[in-house]
Amino acid sequence: MHAKIVAGVVMLFSILICFLLPIKLNVFFKKRGDKGQYYLDLLTCFAGGVFLAVYLIFMAPAVRDLILENLMIPNNISYPLPDVLIGVGFFLMLILNRVVVSFKSSTSICINNGQKLTSDSVIVDDSELDNIITIFDPNNPFPLARRSSITDVAHQDSAIRSVLMMLALSLDSVFEGLTTGLKTTTMEVWAIFIGNMVHETIIAFCLGLQLVKIYKNRKLPVIISAVAYSLMNPVGLAIATVCYESQGSGPTLDLISGFIQGVTSGCFIYVTFCEILEGQITHQMAYGKIFSMLAGFIIL
């Protein structure tokens, strides 16, 4: 019990520190202009490699083992249920993202004689156009009076995307804590703790890096996310410990864990390619980015 408490506390603060580290790194690299941005892209690709490894090496095999041992083998089922669950998780994230985009696009902005531009803002009536000063900036061709609305919706979109991503990754962190909490000896607790510490801290860093990209200069949402995420592993550890002390581990608990982790694994695929590596993988992708991804994969 004492080993589990110490492991939970150490994990909490380690994850919190690694999650917040990208805030400082972002400021450091931003001061270096285009070169700094390139290094940030390399870190992003490194994060993509980390997440790919988490799915392929940690999550997917664990899901298959849990469902095979607790459902498929006892009931002589040959259907590839674990892989179906992973697919469900991916399409769930895809659908949720599409719902968000549909909600965003339900409003529009009118510029230049009342012409509608399907952008993330509100409708401007023809009568209002005469009173709006339009700034002809090729990078931001929206009326000054409406820019705040556009920015607000963009921030709302970023918040929803980060919540979806946090939810998927937090579920994984909870189950990592569950794994530690269900161990029965001090040696087992510390063995699984070391394994979790290695990849959970790297995941926390990569997630912090992605949220810093999403929220740009807004630190408060990143800090709140860091605190929430750092609590997930200790929460899972505490839940598993209480369950084990009261009734012990069993096939039902393992099966439920397998189903939820299967869906979460599919979410990991979405987060890896549609959030973290979005815009990084191209036909002319720099070798530096490729090797950064490979480095993240190999380290995990």
Secondary structure as UniProt FT lines:
FT   HELIX           2..30
FT   TURN            31..32
FT   HELIX           33..53
FT   HELIX           54..59
FT   HELIX           60..67
FT   HELIX           68..72
FT   TURN            73..76
FT   HELIX           81..104
FT   TURN            105..106
FT   STRAND          109..111
FT   TURN            112..114
FT   STRAND          115..117
FT   HELIX           126..129
FT   TURN            130..131
FT   TURN            138..139
FT   HELIX           144..181
FT   HELIX           186..215
FT   TURN            216..217
FT   HELIX           220..247
FT   HELIX           251..270
FT   HELIX           271..276
FT   TURN            278..280
FT   TURN            283..284
FT   HELIX           287..299
//
